[in-house]
Amino acid sequence: MTRADGSHITPTSVRQARWSHGTLSLDVATSDAAATLNVKITPSADRYRVQTGITGATATAAAMHLDMASGKHWYGHGEAKTDAEGEPDTRQPWPLDAATGKEQVNDTAFGPASYLMIEPFWFTATSAGLYVNTGNLMHVSLGRVHPGVADFEVTDTSNMDTTVFVERTPREVYQDYIGIAGKPQKIGATPAQFEKPLWNSWAQFYSTVDQKGFLDYARSLHDAGVPGHTMQLDDGWMTHYGDYTWNSKFPDPKGMSDQIHAMGYRFGVWITQWINLDADDYQVAKDKGYLLKSKQDPSQPCTVTWWNGKAGLIDLGNPAAYKWYEDQLKKLQRDYGVDGFKFDTRFFDERCAASNGLDAAAYRKLGAELAQQFDLQGAGIRVHWTGAQKYGFVTRTVDKGTDWASLNAAVKQNLAVSVIGYPFVTTDMIGGSDSMPPPSSDVLVRWAQAAAVMPIEYSSTSPLKVYDFVNKKWVTYPPEVVRDYAAATRLHAALAPYIRVQAARAVRTGEPIMKPLFFQHPADAASYTVSDEWLLGDSLLAAPVLASGTTRDVHLPPGRWYDVVRHRVIKGGDLRGYRADLRTVPLFVRLGTPDTAHLLKILK
């Protein structure tokens, strides 16, 4: 427990224990002679609930501390915030305990309104798990604050409510948590969105995008025969952030939309819920009470800082504000032929005051219900926390850099988000973004190959040419880059029927589509630390090259596998120096499964 002055109250010894009606109650002495820690432990099948409170003192936070070594390896959490420079854009620990020093997980604002995709759920290689039942902000440290200790502190309360899972395999622990959180109630993408990539303008132009450049971009991809289902215009089209009107760079937005449609694409735009202070709509929203209020002065809007300046945030808890925002989006659809949106926003901010008795989870629900009305075009939406799984949205992981480290972080974050209950995952744009120089030819191709064996493809950097905003010049890729990129998208299209089968399974059972090897092979000790391979479904093992060079080591769990590249049957084990040039994606089909015949037909 933590007091308002920052001092800590820690348990020392058990004073009294009572067993009644299936619950063990403990009175625990603490470092404060006047304070008693009250603990209730209620066991049930494969789990026990632990509830704590305190008497004799006032506490502002409650915490649980667990020994990390006993779990061997740790998973869950989602996108990991650390003290290291560049996180989480260029690094993500997998497993969570693999990090050291500043790269260890340390998130002081871990909560349901975070921009990061996170979940109060963790599990270990020893098949134990922890769920913290709270809507409050938490401070989560995995070895950073106290070496070797997982610290889970819930703020603004003196109580803590946790569930500890004890199972036979990590996959069963995951299933236990999904039993609480819920499984997707729908598939978050259309068949076309599983088959072809979404093309978004961000990494190609950033906010300098204009009408001519966007149309040239779409036309060049179309003429080069690179597949895509949608051309999506990212940040850079609004008059001001929060004004849903076109700036002078887009003199004929309806004509632009018509030309996109004539090429066979759907058309989408980036949208946010922040309204910057200089926007025309800011004064409108302020005067009508449509913005979240300040905690300090409820007569004034809450002002927050986001990556594009200072802003207010539309209050979805106000029905009139909700309808006003909804109407802005529908007007874009009606007037300009916009087919869908990339929502890039927060629906609530803990720095502001909630309205109408709502909390952060309620705002998440309102935001999800709003977004469900529109086509999210394979870009999905970043809504999370226990219960958000049911919406079935596509989840794009946080922005990445453009180097090899970022590609590896993209893979690990897809795994991390998958194992907290969000199966329809896609990395940030193939090749990354994040205002770095464009990806090298090798990074771009290898990223496209990795995305080909993930649930959804999300593209931006053109394999033809891209502007380098750091060095102020155009970068033209060699012809083989567009050839190899297109080949990767065709591989994904071939796998789309198999992926859709896995998507339907995710709705039935909550099972991830992209998953770690140990989910299917829990007895294979080596699988628990493999961070650059994954299973797509239960039967296809993907081991794309994620580093410079044309060889890599591959780990195959026990069993018989078909090597798609070498056209041979091999036994599980370690393949050292497996050769894979820039046109090769190492794939292995598990023999003897219900999906084997389907995959062999697709991939032979």
N, C-alpha and C positions, 0 to 999 in steps of 0.2 A: 504494500500500500504506500501511496505517496501523499504527503500533506501539502497544503497550499504553499508552505515555505520551501518546498522541494526536498525536505527530509523524508527518510524512508522508515516505514514500520515493517519489520521482518519477523517471520515466525521463529519460535525457539523450541517449544516442546508441546506435546499434547497434554492438556489438563484433564480432559474427560472425553469418553467415546460412548455413544449410545446407538443401538440398532433398533429401528422401529419402522414397521410398515414398509420394509424393503429399502430403507434409507439409512446409511451410516452418518451420524452427526458427530462432528468433532469440535470441541472447544480448544483452541490453540493459543498458548501464551505467546507473547510477542516481545520485541525489544522495547516496547512502551509498556511499562507495568500496568497502566490503566486500560490498555487496549487488548481486546480478545478477538482473534480471528475465528469466525464461524464458518465451518466447512460442511457441506452436505454432499455425500457421494451416493448416487443412485445407480446401481448396476442394472443392465438389461442385456439382451442377447448381443454379444460381440461389441459391447460398448459400455461405458459408464459416464454419467453426467456429473460434473463437479461444479457446485455453486458456492461462491464465497462472499462473505460480507464482513463487516467489522462493527464492534460495539466498543464504547468507551473512548472513541476518538473520531475525528472528522478527516476523511481522506478524499482526495481529488482524483485519484487514479488507483486502479487495481491491476496487479500483474501476476503472471505465471512464468516460472523459469524452468527450462528443461535442459537436461544434459544432452548435447548433440551426438556425442560419440556412441551412445547406446542405440541410436537409430541407424548407424553406419552411414547412410546417405539420406538426404532430405530433398523433397520435391513439393510441388504445390505453389502457393503464394501468387503466382502470375508474374507480370513484368516487374523486374526487381530494381528498386532504387538503391543506390549505394553512394558512398562518398567519393567515388572515383570520377575523374574528369571524363566526360563523354558518355556517361551512362544516361539512360539505358539504350542510347542510340548505337553504340559500338560494342557493348558487352552485356552479357547475361550469363550468370553462373548456372551451369548444369552439370551435376546436381547442385543444389543450393549451397552445400557445404564445400564445394570445390574451390570457392574463392578464398583469398587471403587478403589481409590488410584492408586498404580502402575499397577493395572490390567486394568485400563482404556486405551482405544485405543490411541496410540500415535506413528505414523509412519512418520518419517522424510524423508523417501526415497520411497514414495508411487508413483509408476510409472509403465509404460508398460513393462519395462525390469526387474522388480522385480522377484525374485524367488517365492515369495508368489503369490497365486491366488487371485488377487484383481481387483476391478472394481470401476471407479469413479461414483458410483451410490449408493444412500441411500434412504430409504423410512421409513415411520413412521406408527404407529398404527392408526393415524388420517387420513391416506390415502393421505398424501403429500409425494412428492419425490423430489430428487435433482440429476441432472446429470451435471457433470463438463466436458465440451468438451475441452480436452487438451491432448497432448502427452508429456507434460513436467512433470518433477518430482513435486510432491506435498508434503506438510506437512499436515497431517490429524490428528487432535486431537479431540476426543469426550469426552470432559469434563476434560481432563488431564491438559492442559495448562491453561485454564480458566474454573473454576468450573461451570457446568451447560451450557456450551457453546460448540457447534460444530464448530470447526475452520477448514476451507478449504483454504489453501494457495497454489497458483500455483507459482512456482519459475521461474526465468529467463524470466520474462515478466512483463509488466505494464498493461496488459489487462486480462480480465476474461470473459469467455463465459459459462453461465450456463442455464439450463432449469429446471424450477420448475413445478412439476406435481401436479395437484389437482384433486382427483378422489373420487369415492364413497367407494371403498374398497382398501386395500393394494394390493390385487391380480391384480386389474386394473392398479395400478401404475406400478407394475412389467411388465404387458403387454405393457404399454406405452413405457417403456424403451426398451423392446425387439423389439418394432417397430422401434427403432432407431438402436440398436446394431445388430439386426438380429437373426434369429432362426437357429438351426442346419440344415445344408443342407444334412446331412447323419447321419445314426446311427453309433456311434463310436465303436461298438463291434459286433462280429459275434454271431450267435445263441449259439454256444458252450461257448463263453465267458460270455454270460448272464446266462448260465445253471450251469457251474462248476467253481471252483476257479482256478486262476493262482497261481502256487507255485514258489516263488522266494527265492533264497538262503540267502538273506541278514541277516535277524534276526537269522537265524539258524547258520551261520558261520561268518558273517561280512566278512572282506577281507582275512581271513585265509582260505577260501574255497580252496579245491584242487579236483583233478579229482576223486579220490577214495571216498572221503567224499560226493561229490555231487551225484555220482552214488548210493552210499549206501542210501542216503537220498531219492532219487527218488524211489529206489527199495522198501524201507521200507514202504513208503506211498502207493505205488502200491499194495504191498502184504497185507497191512492192509485194503484195500478196501476203502481208503479215495479218493473221486473223485478229478479230476483235468484235465485241458485241456492242460497245458503247464508247463514244467520245465524250469525256467529262471535262468541263472547264473548271479549273480550280481557282483559288484565290487570285484576284486581280481584275475582276469584272465590275465590282460594286463602286458606286460613286464615293461612298465612305463605308466603313465597316458598320453594318446595321442599317444601311439604306439599301433597299431591295430594288435599286434602279441602276441602269447601265452607265458606266463612265464613257468618256469620249473615245476611248480605244475601240469601242464596239458601236460603230455608227448604224448598223443594221442587224441587231441581234436576231430578229425573226428570219431575215434572209440567211443569216449564218446557220441558224437551226435548220432551215429548209435544206440547205446544201449538205449538212451532216446527214440528214435523213435520206437524201438522194443517193448518198454513198452506201446506204444500207446499215448505218449505225443508228442506235438510239442516242439521245442527247441529254446530258446532265450538267448540273452546276454545283459548285461548292456553296455551302450555306453555314452560317453560324448564328448563335443566339446572343452573342455579345453585341452591344451597340456602343460604339465609341463616342466619346464626349463631343467630338466635332461633327457627328452625323446629324443630318436634318431630323431623322427619326428619334434621336435622343430626346430632344425637347418635347416631341409629341408623346413619346412613351413616359417621360417624366411627368408631364402635365396630367396625363390620364391615369397615373399610378400603375403603370404596366411593368415597372422595374422592381427587382428585389430591394428591400429597404435596408438601411444601415442598422446594425445592432446598437450602435452608440446613439444615433439620432433617427428614430423611426419616421420622422417627418421628411427625411432626405433619402434619395436612392443610395444604395451601396455601390461604391466605386471600387473596382478590382483592376488589377494589372494582368493582362494576358500577353501572348507573344506579339500582338499587333497594337499594343498601347493600353490606355486607360479606358475603361468602359463600364456601363451598367449591364445587367443581365436580366433578360425578360423573365418575369415571374409567372411560370406556368401554373402556379397555385392560384393565381387570379384568373377565373374563367374568361373574363373579358380580354385579358392579355393573351391568354392561350389562343382564343379565337382570332385575335388580331394577327398574331404570328402565323397561325395556320392559314389565314386568308392571304398573307403576303406570299406564301409558297404556292398556293393554288392560283394566284394571279400570274405568277411566273409561268406556270404550266399552261394556263389559258391563253396568255397574250403572246408567249414566245416559243411555244412548242417544247418546253422543258419536260422531259419524260421522267426525271427522277433527280435525287439529290445525294450529295456527299455531306452528311452531317459531321461537322468538325467543331465540337462545342462541349461545354459542360452544361448540364441541366440545373445544377445548383452549385453553390459555393459556400463552404462552411464559414467564410468570413462575413456572410450576409445573414439577415434574419429571414427565417421561413415565414410564410403567411398561412392563415387559416388552420393553425395547429398541425401543419405538416412537418415531416422530417426529411432527411436526405434521401431515404429509401422511397418515400412517397413522390419526391420530385423525379427520381429515377424512373418510377412507374409512369408518371405523366409524360416524361420525355419519350419513353419507349412506346407508349400508346400513340403519341403524336407521330413518331417516325414510322410506325407500322402502316400508316395510311399511304405511304409513298414508296416508290421503287428506289431502293438503296443501291441498286446497280452493281452489286458485288463489292462495293466499298464498305458496306455495312455501317455499323455504328458501335461506339465504344461505351456500352452500358454493362455494368458488372455488379457484383456483390450478391450474396446468397439470395436466390430466387430469380435473378435476372436470366438464368439459363433458359427459363421457359420461353422467352421471346424468340429464340432461335435465330437471332441476327448473325450475319456474317461478322466476324471480328477481324479487323486489320490491326496488326500490332503497331507499336509506336514508330515514329519516323526513325530511319536508319541512316548511317553514313554510307559511303560508296566504296569502301575498301573490303578486303577479305575478312577483317574482324567484324565488320557490320553484317556481312553475309552469314557468318557463324552465329552472331547474336540473333539474327532473324530466324534461323533454324531453331535455336534454343528457346526463343520466346514463343514460337509457334507450339513447341512441345509444352512449354510452361502453361500457356493459355488453354491448350487442349486438356491437360490433366486437372484443370479446375472447373471443367464442365462446359466449355465452349468449342464445339467440334468443327464449326464452319470457319476455319482460320485461314488467313492469308497474310503473307509478310507485307511490310511496307513495299512500296513500288519496286519492281524488279530493277536492280542496279542501285537502289537507295536514292537519297536526296540530301537533305540536311545542309544545304548550302556549301557542300564540299565540291572539289573538282569532279567532273563526271567520272563514272566508273571506267576502268580500263576495259579493253575488249574482252579479256579473259574473265574479269569479274562479272561483266554484263551477261556473257554467255553462260557461265557456270550458275549464276543466279537464276537465269531463265530455266536452266535444266533442273535446278532444285525445285523451283516453283511448279514445274511440270508434274512432279510427283507429290504435290500438296493438294488440298481440297479445291482452292480457288487461286486464279492468277490475277495479279494486279500490276499493271504496267504503266510506265511513263517515259523513261529515257528511250528515245528512238534508236534502234540498232543501225539506222542510216547515218544520222548526224545529230549533234546536240550542242547547245551553246555552253561554254565553260565560263561561268560568271566570276570565278576566282581569277582566272588568267585573261579574261576579256577576249575570247576568241572562239570560233566554231571548231568543233572536233568532228571530223568525218571518219567514221569507222570503215575498216576494210570490208570489201564485199562479202567475205566469208562470215562476217558477224551477223548480217541480216539472214543469211542462209541458215546458220546454226540456231539463231534465235527462233526463226520460223519453224525449224525442225522440232525444237523444244515445245512450241505451242501445239504442233501436230501430235506429239507424244501425249500431251495432256488431253487433247481432244479424243485420242484413241482410248485413253483411260477413263474418260468421262462416264460411260455407262457403269463401269465398276465403282467409280466414286459416288455416283448417285445411289447405288445399292447400299453403300456404306452410310450415305446421308440418311436414307430411310431407316437404316438400323439405328442411327443416332437418335432419331425421333422415337423409335420404339423403346430403346434401352438406355439412352444417355451415353452410349459408348463413344469415345473419341474416334475420329476418322484417321488422324495422324497421331501416332502414339509411340512411346518409347518401347524398345525391344523387350524390356522385362515385363511389360504388361501381358504379353503372350508367352513369355519364357521366364517365369519367376525363379526357376532353379538355376538359371545361367548367371553365375555371379558376375561375369565380365560385362554383361548387358547393362548393369546399373550405372556404369560410368561412360557409356558410349554416348557422345554428344553430337556426332556428325552423321548418324544414320537414324532411320526411323522405319516404322511399319506404316504402310497405307492400308487400312483394314488390318486383317490378321495375316494376310497371305503374301503381300508384296513388300519386300525389304528394299528400301532406297538407300543407296550409298553414293550420292553424287560427289564429285570433286569440289571441295570447298576451300581450296588453297591453290597457290601457284604451282604449276607442274602438271604432269600427265600420269602420275601414279599416286596410289593411296593404299593404305592398309584397310582391309575390310574384316569385320567380325561377323560371322554367321552363327546364330544359336544352334544348339544340337538339332539334328534332323537331316532330311534330304532336301536339297534346294536345286532349282534349275537356274543356271547362270545364263541370263538372257543375252549377254554380249558374246559369250564364248560358245553358246549352244551346247551346254554339257550339264550333266547331273553331278553334283558334288555334295559331300557331307559337311555338316557344320564344323566350324573351326575358324582359324585366323588365316586370311589370305594376305600375304606380305607383298607389297609392291605391285598391286593389281594395276595393270596398265589401262588408262582411259584418256585418249586424246580429246581434243576440244569438241569432237563430234560424238563423244561416247558418254552415256549415262549408265553407270553400273547399277543393275537391277537384278533381283533374285526372287524367284517365285517359290514359295513353300509348297512342296509336293504333298499330296494326300489330304488336301483341305477341300471343302465344298466350292471354293473359289478358284481352285487350281486350273481346271479346264478352261474356264472363262478367261483367265489371265494369259494362259499359254496361247490361246487363240488370238488374243489382242496383240501380244508381244512377239510371237514367233515370226 
